[in-house]
Each structure stands twice: as structure tokens, then as C-alpha cells.
Amino acid sequence: MLEIKQEKNIHHETIMAVFGIVFVSLFILANFLFGFILPLYFLSMAAVFCIAVVYPRSGLYAIVFLTIIFERFFTLAPLILGKT
């Protein structure tokens, strides 16, 4: 049989940014469910810090994405991109 294999052109920085966002999101979810847990905070932020040190662009991507999410859900002003 003919095996069709597609290569994905996703850079390591993008994948690591997704992992950083997941670590922070899991920490926030744990805060909602169980309250603030200091060791979990240190573990998740240390993981994100290590990712950002090794892949600086992924840290920037994660910061921008998480800031947009924070601004969208925790302020009263609507998210405006361009003129929409």
C-alpha cells in the first residue's frame, strides 16, 4: 500500500510555547479546583522558565498569548484588534 506521510512544519519554539501555556493553564486550573498550592506554583513556573531560557521566542509567544487571554477575561473592556 501507498503510505502517505505529511511533514508538519511546526517550529520547536511554537511547540515549546504551547507546552508553556499548558503548564500555566494547568496551574490556574488547579487554583480553581484546590486553591493556591505553593509547590505546584514553583514547579510549573520553573518548567516555564526553563522553556523560556532554552527557547526565548517561545517564552515571548506564551507571554503574548497569556496576556491576551488575561485581558479578555479579567477586564471590562472588549478586546479590540484593528477596527473590529
Buried (B, 14 or more C-beta within 10 A) or exposed (E): EEEEEEEEEEEEBBBBBBBBBBBBEEBEEBEEEEEEEEEBEEEBEEBBEEBBEEBEBBBEBBBEBBEEBEEEEEEEEEEEEEEE
